[in-house]
Amino acid sequence: MMGSISVSVAEVNGQRYAILTPSTAVRKPLPELWGLPANLYEKTAAGFPEPPPNASEP
């Protein structure tokens, strides 16, 4: 079973941190099989675009 991939992003003192579920031997070849870059997982873990504005209610 492959399970799921979770991404958590937090900002602390203006610095953005991302926590990504660790990759597994089963997951590593999947991006290439789907026609995506082989390093997609690593690139995702390395950075994210600017998040949308905070839309939560006060």
DRENTI-262546 format. One record per atom (N, C-alpha, C, O): x, y, z; residue in three letters; atom name. Coordinates in Angstrom, 1 decimal, padded with zeros to 4 digits. Layout:
BEGIN
<site><px>X</px><py>Y</py><pz>Z</pz><res>Ala</res><atom>CA</atom></site>
...
This chain:
BEGIN
<site><px>000.8</px><py>-001.2</py><pz>000.0</pz><res>Met</res><atom>N</atom></site>
<site><px>000.0</px><py>000.0</py><pz>000.0</pz><res>Met</res><atom>CA</atom></site>
<site><px>000.9</px><py>001.2</py><pz>000.0</pz><res>Met</res><atom>C</atom></site>
<site><px>001.9</px><py>001.3</py><pz>000.7</pz><res>Met</res><atom>O</atom></site>
<site><px>000.5</px><py>002.2</py><pz>-000.8</pz><res>Met</res><atom>N</atom></site>
<site><px>001.3</px><py>003.4</py><pz>-000.9</pz><res>Met</res><atom>CA</atom></site>
<site><px>001.0</px><py>004.4</py><pz>000.2</pz><res>Met</res><atom>C</atom></site>
<site><px>001.9</px><py>005.2</py><pz>000.6</pz><res>Met</res><atom>O</atom></site>
<site><px>-000.2</px><py>004.5</py><pz>000.6</pz><res>Gly</res><atom>N</atom></site>
<site><px>-000.6</px><py>005.5</py><pz>001.6</pz><res>Gly</res><atom>CA</atom></site>
<site><px>-000.8</px><py>006.9</py><pz>001.0</pz><res>Gly</res><atom>C</atom></site>
<site><px>-001.2</px><py>007.0</py><pz>-000.2</pz><res>Gly</res><atom>O</atom></site>
<site><px>-000.5</px><py>007.9</py><pz>001.8</pz><res>Ser</res><atom>N</atom></site>
<site><px>-000.7</px><py>009.3</py><pz>001.3</pz><res>Ser</res><atom>CA</atom></site>
<site><px>000.5</px><py>010.1</py><pz>001.5</pz><res>Ser</res><atom>C</atom></site>
<site><px>001.4</px><py>009.8</py><pz>002.2</pz><res>Ser</res><atom>O</atom></site>
<site><px>000.5</px><py>011.3</py><pz>000.8</pz><res>Ile</res><atom>N</atom></site>
<site><px>001.6</px><py>012.2</py><pz>001.0</pz><res>Ile</res><atom>CA</atom></site>
<site><px>001.0</px><py>013.5</py><pz>001.7</pz><res>Ile</res><atom>C</atom></site>
<site><px>000.0</px><py>014.0</py><pz>001.2</pz><res>Ile</res><atom>O</atom></site>
<site><px>001.6</px><py>013.9</py><pz>002.8</pz><res>Ser</res><atom>N</atom></site>
<site><px>001.1</px><py>015.1</py><pz>003.5</pz><res>Ser</res><atom>CA</atom></site>
<site><px>002.2</px><py>016.2</py><pz>003.4</pz><res>Ser</res><atom>C</atom></site>
<site><px>003.4</px><py>016.0</py><pz>003.5</pz><res>Ser</res><atom>O</atom></site>
<site><px>001.7</px><py>017.4</py><pz>003.2</pz><res>Val</res><atom>N</atom></site>
<site><px>002.5</px><py>018.6</py><pz>003.2</pz><res>Val</res><atom>CA</atom></site>
<site><px>002.0</px><py>019.6</py><pz>004.2</pz><res>Val</res><atom>C</atom></site>
<site><px>000.8</px><py>019.9</py><pz>004.2</pz><res>Val</res><atom>O</atom></site>
<site><px>002.8</px><py>020.0</py><pz>005.1</pz><res>Ser</res><atom>N</atom></site>
<site><px>002.5</px><py>021.1</py><pz>006.1</pz><res>Ser</res><atom>CA</atom></site>
<site><px>003.4</px><py>022.2</py><pz>005.9</pz><res>Ser</res><atom>C</atom></site>
<site><px>004.6</px><py>022.0</py><pz>005.8</pz><res>Ser</res><atom>O</atom></site>
<site><px>002.9</px><py>023.4</py><pz>005.8</pz><res>Val</res><atom>N</atom></site>
<site><px>003.7</px><py>024.6</py><pz>005.6</pz><res>Val</res><atom>CA</atom></site>
<site><px>003.4</px><py>025.6</py><pz>006.8</pz><res>Val</res><atom>C</atom></site>
<site><px>002.2</px><py>025.8</py><pz>007.1</pz><res>Val</res><atom>O</atom></site>
<site><px>004.5</px><py>026.1</py><pz>007.4</pz><res>Ala</res><atom>N</atom></site>
<site><px>004.3</px><py>027.0</py><pz>008.5</pz><res>Ala</res><atom>CA</atom></site>
<site><px>005.3</px><py>028.2</py><pz>008.3</pz><res>Ala</res><atom>C</atom></site>
<site><px>006.4</px><py>028.0</py><pz>007.8</pz><res>Ala</res><atom>O</atom></site>
<site><px>004.9</px><py>029.3</py><pz>008.8</pz><res>Glu</res><atom>N</atom></site>
<site><px>005.8</px><py>030.5</py><pz>008.7</pz><res>Glu</res><atom>CA</atom></site>
<site><px>006.1</px><py>030.9</py><pz>010.1</pz><res>Glu</res><atom>C</atom></site>
<site><px>005.2</px><py>031.1</py><pz>011.0</pz><res>Glu</res><atom>O</atom></site>
<site><px>007.4</px><py>031.0</py><pz>010.4</pz><res>Val</res><atom>N</atom></site>
<site><px>007.9</px><py>031.4</py><pz>011.7</pz><res>Val</res><atom>CA</atom></site>
<site><px>008.9</px><py>032.6</py><pz>011.5</pz><res>Val</res><atom>C</atom></site>
<site><px>009.9</px><py>032.4</py><pz>010.9</pz><res>Val</res><atom>O</atom></site>
<site><px>008.6</px><py>033.7</py><pz>012.2</pz><res>Asn</res><atom>N</atom></site>
<site><px>009.5</px><py>034.9</py><pz>012.0</pz><res>Asn</res><atom>CA</atom></site>
<site><px>009.8</px><py>035.2</py><pz>010.6</pz><res>Asn</res><atom>C</atom></site>
<site><px>010.9</px><py>035.5</py><pz>010.3</pz><res>Asn</res><atom>O</atom></site>
<site><px>008.8</px><py>035.1</py><pz>009.7</pz><res>Gly</res><atom>N</atom></site>
<site><px>009.0</px><py>035.5</py><pz>008.3</pz><res>Gly</res><atom>CA</atom></site>
<site><px>009.6</px><py>034.4</py><pz>007.5</pz><res>Gly</res><atom>C</atom></site>
<site><px>009.8</px><py>034.6</py><pz>006.3</pz><res>Gly</res><atom>O</atom></site>
<site><px>010.0</px><py>033.3</py><pz>008.1</pz><res>Gln</res><atom>N</atom></site>
<site><px>010.7</px><py>032.2</py><pz>007.3</pz><res>Gln</res><atom>CA</atom></site>
<site><px>009.7</px><py>031.1</py><pz>007.1</pz><res>Gln</res><atom>C</atom></site>
<site><px>009.0</px><py>030.6</py><pz>008.1</pz><res>Gln</res><atom>O</atom></site>
<site><px>009.5</px><py>030.6</py><pz>005.9</pz><res>Arg</res><atom>N</atom></site>
<site><px>008.6</px><py>029.6</py><pz>005.6</pz><res>Arg</res><atom>CA</atom></site>
<site><px>009.3</px><py>028.2</py><pz>005.7</pz><res>Arg</res><atom>C</atom></site>
<site><px>010.4</px><py>028.0</py><pz>005.2</pz><res>Arg</res><atom>O</atom></site>
<site><px>008.6</px><py>027.3</py><pz>006.4</pz><res>Tyr</res><atom>N</atom></site>
<site><px>009.1</px><py>025.9</py><pz>006.5</pz><res>Tyr</res><atom>CA</atom></site>
<site><px>008.1</px><py>024.9</py><pz>006.0</pz><res>Tyr</res><atom>C</atom></site>
<site><px>006.9</px><py>025.1</py><pz>006.2</pz><res>Tyr</res><atom>O</atom></site>
<site><px>008.5</px><py>023.9</py><pz>005.3</pz><res>Ala</res><atom>N</atom></site>
<site><px>007.7</px><py>022.9</py><pz>004.8</pz><res>Ala</res><atom>CA</atom></site>
<site><px>008.1</px><py>021.5</py><pz>005.3</pz><res>Ala</res><atom>C</atom></site>
<site><px>009.3</px><py>021.2</py><pz>005.4</pz><res>Ala</res><atom>O</atom></site>
<site><px>007.1</px><py>020.7</py><pz>005.7</pz><res>Ile</res><atom>N</atom></site>
<site><px>007.3</px><py>019.4</py><pz>006.2</pz><res>Ile</res><atom>CA</atom></site>
<site><px>006.6</px><py>018.5</py><pz>005.2</pz><res>Ile</res><atom>C</atom></site>
<site><px>005.4</px><py>018.6</py><pz>005.1</pz><res>Ile</res><atom>O</atom></site>
<site><px>007.3</px><py>017.6</py><pz>004.6</pz><res>Leu</res><atom>N</atom></site>
<site><px>006.7</px><py>016.7</py><pz>003.6</pz><res>Leu</res><atom>CA</atom></site>
<site><px>006.9</px><py>015.3</py><pz>004.1</pz><res>Leu</res><atom>C</atom></site>
<site><px>008.0</px><py>014.9</py><pz>004.5</pz><res>Leu</res><atom>O</atom></site>
<site><px>005.9</px><py>014.4</py><pz>003.9</pz><res>Thr</res><atom>N</atom></site>
<site><px>006.0</px><py>013.0</py><pz>004.3</pz><res>Thr</res><atom>CA</atom></site>
<site><px>007.2</px><py>012.5</py><pz>003.6</pz><res>Thr</res><atom>C</atom></site>
<site><px>007.4</px><py>012.7</py><pz>002.4</pz><res>Thr</res><atom>O</atom></site>
<site><px>008.1</px><py>011.7</py><pz>004.3</pz><res>Pro</res><atom>N</atom></site>
<site><px>009.3</px><py>011.2</py><pz>003.6</pz><res>Pro</res><atom>CA</atom></site>
<site><px>008.9</px><py>010.3</py><pz>002.5</pz><res>Pro</res><atom>C</atom></site>
<site><px>007.9</px><py>009.5</py><pz>002.5</pz><res>Pro</res><atom>O</atom></site>
<site><px>009.8</px><py>010.3</py><pz>001.4</pz><res>Ser</res><atom>N</atom></site>
<site><px>009.5</px><py>009.4</py><pz>000.3</pz><res>Ser</res><atom>CA</atom></site>
<site><px>009.9</px><py>008.0</py><pz>000.7</pz><res>Ser</res><atom>C</atom></site>
<site><px>010.7</px><py>007.8</py><pz>001.6</pz><res>Ser</res><atom>O</atom></site>
<site><px>009.4</px><py>007.1</py><pz>-000.1</pz><res>Thr</res><atom>N</atom></site>
<site><px>009.7</px><py>005.7</py><pz>000.1</pz><res>Thr</res><atom>CA</atom></site>
<site><px>010.2</px><py>005.1</py><pz>-001.2</pz><res>Thr</res><atom>C</atom></site>
<site><px>010.1</px><py>005.7</py><pz>-002.2</pz><res>Thr</res><atom>O</atom></site>
<site><px>010.8</px><py>003.9</py><pz>-001.1</pz><res>Ala</res><atom>N</atom></site>
<site><px>011.3</px><py>003.2</py><pz>-002.3</pz><res>Ala</res><atom>CA</atom></site>
<site><px>010.1</px><py>003.0</py><pz>-003.3</pz><res>Ala</res><atom>C</atom></site>
<site><px>010.4</px><py>003.0</py><pz>-004.5</pz><res>Ala</res><atom>O</atom></site>
<site><px>008.9</px><py>002.8</py><pz>-002.8</pz><res>Val</res><atom>N</atom></site>
<site><px>007.8</px><py>002.6</py><pz>-003.7</pz><res>Val</res><atom>CA</atom></site>
<site><px>007.4</px><py>003.9</py><pz>-004.4</pz><res>Val</res><atom>C</atom></site>
<site><px>007.1</px><py>003.9</py><pz>-005.6</pz><res>Val</res><atom>O</atom></site>
<site><px>007.5</px><py>005.0</py><pz>-003.7</pz><res>Arg</res><atom>N</atom></site>
<site><px>007.1</px><py>006.3</py><pz>-004.3</pz><res>Arg</res><atom>CA</atom></site>
<site><px>008.1</px><py>006.9</py><pz>-005.3</pz><res>Arg</res><atom>C</atom></site>
<site><px>007.7</px><py>007.6</py><pz>-006.2</pz><res>Arg</res><atom>O</atom></site>
<site><px>009.4</px><py>006.6</py><pz>-005.1</pz><res>Lys</res><atom>N</atom></site>
<site><px>010.4</px><py>007.3</py><pz>-005.9</pz><res>Lys</res><atom>CA</atom></site>
<site><px>010.3</px><py>007.2</py><pz>-007.4</pz><res>Lys</res><atom>C</atom></site>
<site><px>010.5</px><py>008.1</py><pz>-008.1</pz><res>Lys</res><atom>O</atom></site>
<site><px>009.9</px><py>006.0</py><pz>-007.9</pz><res>Pro</res><atom>N</atom></site>
<site><px>009.8</px><py>005.9</py><pz>-009.4</pz><res>Pro</res><atom>CA</atom></site>
<site><px>008.5</px><py>006.4</py><pz>-010.0</pz><res>Pro</res><atom>C</atom></site>
<site><px>008.4</px><py>006.5</py><pz>-011.2</pz><res>Pro</res><atom>O</atom></site>
<site><px>007.5</px><py>006.7</py><pz>-009.1</pz><res>Leu</res><atom>N</atom></site>
<site><px>006.2</px><py>007.1</py><pz>-009.6</pz><res>Leu</res><atom>CA</atom></site>
<site><px>006.2</px><py>008.3</py><pz>-010.5</pz><res>Leu</res><atom>C</atom></site>
<site><px>005.5</px><py>008.3</py><pz>-011.6</pz><res>Leu</res><atom>O</atom></site>
<site><px>006.8</px><py>009.4</py><pz>-010.2</pz><res>Pro</res><atom>N</atom></site>
<site><px>006.7</px><py>010.6</py><pz>-011.1</pz><res>Pro</res><atom>CA</atom></site>
<site><px>007.2</px><py>010.3</py><pz>-012.5</pz><res>Pro</res><atom>C</atom></site>
<site><px>006.5</px><py>010.7</py><pz>-013.5</pz><res>Pro</res><atom>O</atom></site>
<site><px>008.3</px><py>009.5</py><pz>-012.7</pz><res>Glu</res><atom>N</atom></site>
<site><px>008.7</px><py>009.2</py><pz>-014.0</pz><res>Glu</res><atom>CA</atom></site>
<site><px>007.7</px><py>008.3</py><pz>-014.7</pz><res>Glu</res><atom>C</atom></site>
<site><px>007.4</px><py>008.5</py><pz>-015.9</pz><res>Glu</res><atom>O</atom></site>
<site><px>007.1</px><py>007.4</py><pz>-014.0</pz><res>Leu</res><atom>N</atom></site>
<site><px>006.1</px><py>006.5</py><pz>-014.6</pz><res>Leu</res><atom>CA</atom></site>
<site><px>004.9</px><py>007.3</py><pz>-015.1</pz><res>Leu</res><atom>C</atom></site>
<site><px>004.2</px><py>006.9</py><pz>-016.1</pz><res>Leu</res><atom>O</atom></site>
<site><px>004.6</px><py>008.4</py><pz>-014.4</pz><res>Trp</res><atom>N</atom></site>
<site><px>003.5</px><py>009.3</py><pz>-014.8</pz><res>Trp</res><atom>CA</atom></site>
<site><px>003.9</px><py>010.4</py><pz>-015.8</pz><res>Trp</res><atom>C</atom></site>
<site><px>003.1</px><py>011.3</py><pz>-016.1</pz><res>Trp</res><atom>O</atom></site>
<site><px>005.1</px><py>010.4</py><pz>-016.3</pz><res>Gly</res><atom>N</atom></site>
<site><px>005.6</px><py>011.3</py><pz>-017.2</pz><res>Gly</res><atom>CA</atom></site>
<site><px>006.0</px><py>012.7</py><pz>-016.6</pz><res>Gly</res><atom>C</atom></site>
<site><px>006.0</px><py>013.7</py><pz>-017.3</pz><res>Gly</res><atom>O</atom></site>
<site><px>006.3</px><py>012.7</py><pz>-015.3</pz><res>Leu</res><atom>N</atom></site>
<site><px>006.7</px><py>013.9</py><pz>-014.6</pz><res>Leu</res><atom>CA</atom></site>
<site><px>008.2</px><py>013.8</py><pz>-014.3</pz><res>Leu</res><atom>C</atom></site>
<site><px>008.8</px><py>012.8</py><pz>-014.5</pz><res>Leu</res><atom>O</atom></site>
<site><px>008.8</px><py>015.0</py><pz>-014.0</pz><res>Pro</res><atom>N</atom></site>
<site><px>010.2</px><py>015.0</py><pz>-013.7</pz><res>Pro</res><atom>CA</atom></site>
<site><px>010.6</px><py>014.0</py><pz>-012.5</pz><res>Pro</res><atom>C</atom></site>
<site><px>009.8</px><py>013.9</py><pz>-011.6</pz><res>Pro</res><atom>O</atom></site>
<site><px>011.7</px><py>013.3</py><pz>-012.7</pz><res>Ala</res><atom>N</atom></site>
<site><px>012.1</px><py>012.3</py><pz>-011.7</pz><res>Ala</res><atom>CA</atom></site>
<site><px>012.3</px><py>013.0</py><pz>-010.3</pz><res>Ala</res><atom>C</atom></site>
<site><px>012.2</px><py>012.3</py><pz>-009.3</pz><res>Ala</res><atom>O</atom></site>
<site><px>012.8</px><py>014.2</py><pz>-010.3</pz><res>Asn</res><atom>N</atom></site>
<site><px>013.1</px><py>014.9</py><pz>-009.1</pz><res>Asn</res><atom>CA</atom></site>
<site><px>011.9</px><py>015.7</py><pz>-008.5</pz><res>Asn</res><atom>C</atom></site>
<site><px>012.1</px><py>016.6</py><pz>-007.7</pz><res>Asn</res><atom>O</atom></site>
<site><px>010.7</px><py>015.4</py><pz>-009.0</pz><res>Leu</res><atom>N</atom></site>
<site><px>009.5</px><py>016.2</py><pz>-008.5</pz><res>Leu</res><atom>CA</atom></site>
<site><px>009.4</px><py>016.2</py><pz>-007.0</pz><res>Leu</res><atom>C</atom></site>
<site><px>009.1</px><py>017.3</py><pz>-006.4</pz><res>Leu</res><atom>O</atom></site>
<site><px>009.6</px><py>015.1</py><pz>-006.4</pz><res>Tyr</res><atom>N</atom></site>
<site><px>009.4</px><py>015.0</py><pz>-004.9</pz><res>Tyr</res><atom>CA</atom></site>
<site><px>010.4</px><py>015.9</py><pz>-004.2</pz><res>Tyr</res><atom>C</atom></site>
<site><px>010.0</px><py>016.7</py><pz>-003.3</pz><res>Tyr</res><atom>O</atom></site>
<site><px>011.7</px><py>015.9</py><pz>-004.6</pz><res>Glu</res><atom>N</atom></site>
<site><px>012.7</px><py>016.7</py><pz>-004.0</pz><res>Glu</res><atom>CA</atom></site>
<site><px>012.4</px><py>018.2</py><pz>-004.3</pz><res>Glu</res><atom>C</atom></site>
<site><px>012.6</px><py>019.0</py><pz>-003.4</pz><res>Glu</res><atom>O</atom></site>
<site><px>012.0</px><py>018.5</py><pz>-005.5</pz><res>Lys</res><atom>N</atom></site>
<site><px>011.7</px><py>019.9</py><pz>-005.8</pz><res>Lys</res><atom>CA</atom></site>
<site><px>010.5</px><py>020.4</py><pz>-005.0</pz><res>Lys</res><atom>C</atom></site>
<site><px>010.5</px><py>021.6</py><pz>-004.5</pz><res>Lys</res><atom>O</atom></site>
<site><px>009.6</px><py>019.6</py><pz>-004.8</pz><res>Thr</res><atom>N</atom></site>
<site><px>008.4</px><py>020.0</py><pz>-004.0</pz><res>Thr</res><atom>CA</atom></site>
<site><px>008.8</px><py>020.2</py><pz>-002.5</pz><res>Thr</res><atom>C</atom></site>
<site><px>008.4</px><py>021.2</py><pz>-001.9</pz><res>Thr</res><atom>O</atom></site>
<site><px>009.7</px><py>019.4</py><pz>-002.0</pz><res>Ala</res><atom>N</atom></site>
<site><px>010.2</px><py>019.5</py><pz>-000.6</pz><res>Ala</res><atom>CA</atom></site>
<site><px>011.0</px><py>020.7</py><pz>-000.5</pz><res>Ala</res><atom>C</atom></site>
<site><px>011.1</px><py>021.3</py><pz>000.6</pz><res>Ala</res><atom>O</atom></site>
<site><px>011.7</px><py>021.2</py><pz>-001.6</pz><res>Ala</res><atom>N</atom></site>
<site><px>012.6</px><py>022.3</py><pz>-001.5</pz><res>Ala</res><atom>CA</atom></site>
<site><px>012.0</px><py>023.7</py><pz>-001.4</pz><res>Ala</res><atom>C</atom></site>
<site><px>012.6</px><py>024.6</py><pz>-000.9</pz><res>Ala</res><atom>O</atom></site>
<site><px>010.8</px><py>023.8</py><pz>-001.9</pz><res>Gly</res><atom>N</atom></site>
<site><px>010.2</px><py>025.1</py><pz>-001.9</pz><res>Gly</res><atom>CA</atom></site>
<site><px>008.8</px><py>025.2</py><pz>-002.5</pz><res>Gly</res><atom>C</atom></site>
<site><px>008.3</px><py>024.2</py><pz>-003.2</pz><res>Gly</res><atom>O</atom></site>
<site><px>008.1</px><py>026.2</py><pz>-002.1</pz><res>Phe</res><atom>N</atom></site>
<site><px>006.7</px><py>026.4</py><pz>-002.6</pz><res>Phe</res><atom>CA</atom></site>
<site><px>006.5</px><py>027.8</py><pz>-003.1</pz><res>Phe</res><atom>C</atom></site>
<site><px>007.2</px><py>028.7</py><pz>-002.7</pz><res>Phe</res><atom>O</atom></site>
<site><px>005.5</px><py>028.0</py><pz>-004.0</pz><res>Pro</res><atom>N</atom></site>
<site><px>005.2</px><py>029.3</py><pz>-004.4</pz><res>Pro</res><atom>CA</atom></site>
<site><px>004.5</px><py>030.1</py><pz>-003.2</pz><res>Pro</res><atom>C</atom></site>
<site><px>004.2</px><py>029.5</py><pz>-002.2</pz><res>Pro</res><atom>O</atom></site>
<site><px>004.4</px><py>031.4</py><pz>-003.4</pz><res>Glu</res><atom>N</atom></site>
<site><px>003.8</px><py>032.2</py><pz>-002.3</pz><res>Glu</res><atom>CA</atom></site>
<site><px>002.4</px><py>031.6</py><pz>-002.0</pz><res>Glu</res><atom>C</atom></site>
<site><px>001.6</px><py>031.3</py><pz>-002.9</pz><res>Glu</res><atom>O</atom></site>
<site><px>002.1</px><py>031.5</py><pz>-000.8</pz><res>Pro</res><atom>N</atom></site>
<site><px>000.7</px><py>031.0</py><pz>-000.4</pz><res>Pro</res><atom>CA</atom></site>
<site><px>-000.3</px><py>032.0</py><pz>-000.6</pz><res>Pro</res><atom>C</atom></site>
<site><px>000.0</px><py>033.2</py><pz>-000.7</pz><res>Pro</res><atom>O</atom></site>
<site><px>-001.6</px><py>031.7</py><pz>-000.8</pz><res>Pro</res><atom>N</atom></site>
<site><px>-002.7</px><py>032.6</py><pz>-000.9</pz><res>Pro</res><atom>CA</atom></site>
<site><px>-002.8</px><py>033.5</py><pz>000.4</pz><res>Pro</res><atom>C</atom></site>
<site><px>-002.3</px><py>033.0</py><pz>001.4</pz><res>Pro</res><atom>O</atom></site>
<site><px>-003.4</px><py>034.6</py><pz>000.3</pz><res>Pro</res><atom>N</atom></site>
<site><px>-003.6</px><py>035.4</py><pz>001.5</pz><res>Pro</res><atom>CA</atom></site>
<site><px>-004.4</px><py>034.7</py><pz>002.5</pz><res>Pro</res><atom>C</atom></site>
<site><px>-005.2</px><py>033.8</py><pz>002.2</pz><res>Pro</res><atom>O</atom></site>
<site><px>-004.2</px><py>035.0</py><pz>003.8</pz><res>Asn</res><atom>N</atom></site>
<site><px>-005.0</px><py>034.3</py><pz>004.8</pz><res>Asn</res><atom>CA</atom></site>
<site><px>-006.5</px><py>034.7</py><pz>004.7</pz><res>Asn</res><atom>C</atom></site>
<site><px>-006.8</px><py>035.8</py><pz>004.9</pz><res>Asn</res><atom>O</atom></site>
<site><px>-007.3</px><py>033.7</py><pz>004.4</pz><res>Ala</res><atom>N</atom></site>
<site><px>-008.7</px><py>033.9</py><pz>004.2</pz><res>Ala</res><atom>CA</atom></site>
<site><px>-009.5</px><py>033.4</py><pz>005.4</pz><res>Ala</res><atom>C</atom></site>
<site><px>-010.8</px><py>033.4</py><pz>005.3</pz><res>Ala</res><atom>O</atom></site>
<site><px>-008.9</px><py>033.0</py><pz>006.5</pz><res>Ser</res><atom>N</atom></site>
<site><px>-009.7</px><py>032.5</py><pz>007.6</pz><res>Ser</res><atom>CA</atom></site>
<site><px>-010.4</px><py>033.7</py><pz>008.3</pz><res>Ser</res><atom>C</atom></site>
<site><px>-010.0</px><py>034.8</py><pz>008.3</pz><res>Ser</res><atom>O</atom></site>
<site><px>-011.5</px><py>033.3</py><pz>008.9</pz><res>Glu</res><atom>N</atom></site>
<site><px>-012.2</px><py>034.3</py><pz>009.7</pz><res>Glu</res><atom>CA</atom></site>
<site><px>-011.5</px><py>034.7</py><pz>011.0</pz><res>Glu</res><atom>C</atom></site>
<site><px>-010.9</px><py>033.8</py><pz>011.6</pz><res>Glu</res><atom>O</atom></site>
<site><px>-011.7</px><py>035.9</py><pz>011.4</pz><res>Pro</res><atom>N</atom></site>
<site><px>-011.0</px><py>036.3</py><pz>012.7</pz><res>Pro</res><atom>CA</atom></site>
<site><px>-011.6</px><py>035.6</py><pz>013.9</pz><res>Pro</res><atom>C</atom></site>
<site><px>-011.1</px><py>035.9</py><pz>015.0</pz><res>Pro</res><atom>O</atom></site>
